[in-house]
Structures are given as structure tokens and as C-alpha cells.
Amino acid sequence: MTENQSLSIGETVKALKREFPEITVSKIRFLESKGMVLPRRTDGGYRRFDRMDLARLQYILRQQRDHFLPLKVIKSKLPAWERGDDPQDPQGLGASLLEESGEPITRSDVMRRSGLTADQIDDLIANRLISSLPGDDQVFPPEAGMVAAEAKLLMDRGLGGRHLRSIRLAVDSEVALFRSVAGPLMRVQWVGEGGEHIQEMLVGLADSLVSIHRALLLASLRMELRR
């Protein structure tokens, strides 16, 4: 794409498809409605996306796909990206922990993104690795796509949903631990405006737990390799 060239919204979708197969015209319009990208309009009202618009969309979509950040957080990072000094790694779990990390996805989206079969998806659902949203068993939270994709790597090695269920049980135990700490505080309404105190505490606990889990897992694997 040259410096002065611009693309229609359909051409922009086509340019992004190779890296982001799930991208649609509706998705780009949604991002525009949220102020994430502001393409130029022709006299006839048609959108024209220049090279910077395309790069901006790529950045936004990568942040959603690779770091599971919500649009609110991505939008706050855009000024740094425009200056060329945006850090490559997300800052821990941060504010993204307690916010939606994207739009809900359909069952077919989960299958397409992960490469799992319908039976494998059912296996993950039965073992509570992924769960549909209340009221619609064909729609899933955005994290389901990532969980299914990572689960496929393990399932390709011979593991099934019943083996992966231990991950779900561990998460349930961790949530119960968080509830034991935060629950009393919420009952006495020590939450401040918008519940910031509770959110900050949960984010801190989650960051610590993820760090401990990773350190213990790697240490255990090193011991296994030395046997």
C-alpha cells in the first residue's frame, strides 16, 4: 500500500483477512463507532482507509487477539502506539481482568478459531473448560476462543476434556480463595466509587497467583527433566 493510496471498507477487510480471518465489515464499523479508528469520508459518504488507518486496525486486532485486552484499555494505549513507544508486553492482567475482553463469539467461531471438532467442543463444555452465555447455548464469552485454541494443543497430544478438567477445578478453588478475601469487604461495602478498591485488590491477587503458578510449574518441569 503506497503513501497516498486509500482503501474502501471492503478492501480493508480483504487486506486484513490473511492475519485476521474472522474480520468483517461489521467489526470495522463497530470499531469506528467506538472511536478506535476514524477513516476519511468521501463527498458521497464512503469510508476511505489510509495506510495509518490500516496499521491502527492491525494494532487493535493484535491487542485483542494476543493480549485479550478490552477496547477501553486498547484505546488508552493508542496515543503511545502513535508515538512509537508502546510497550510490547501487556502490563500484567491490569484492568483487563474484570472487563470484557472483546465481543461474544458463536460456537462456529470457537470451532473455526481453535480448529477443534464439534465433538471436541462438546467435550470441553462437558468438562466446564468453556461455557456458553446464559440464555443462548450457541454464544460464548470472547475468552472461549483462546481457551479452545490452547486446549487443542493439549488435545492433539492425546489429552481429553476429562484430563483438562483439573484446570477448571483449580480455577474454581482460586476463585473461592479470592471470595474468602474480598467477600467480607464487599459485605461491609468497602468498595469506594465504582468498586475500585475491590477491583484493584483482585487484580493484585490474580497477578500474584499467576506468577506463583508459572514459577511452580516451571520448577516442577525442570525437576522432571533432571530425573
Secondary structure, 3 states (H helix, E strand, C coil): CCCCCCECHHHHHHHHHCCCCCCCHHHHHHHHHCCCCCCEECCCCCEEECHHHHHHHHHHHHHHHHHCCCHHHHHHHHHHHHHCCCCCCCCCCHHHHHCCCCCCEEHHHHHHHHCCCHHHHHHHHHCCCCCCECCECCEECCHHHHHHHHHHHHHCCCCCHHHHHHHHHHHHHHHHHHHHHHHHHHHCCCCCHHHHHHHHHHHHHHHHHHHHHHHHHHHHHHHHHHC
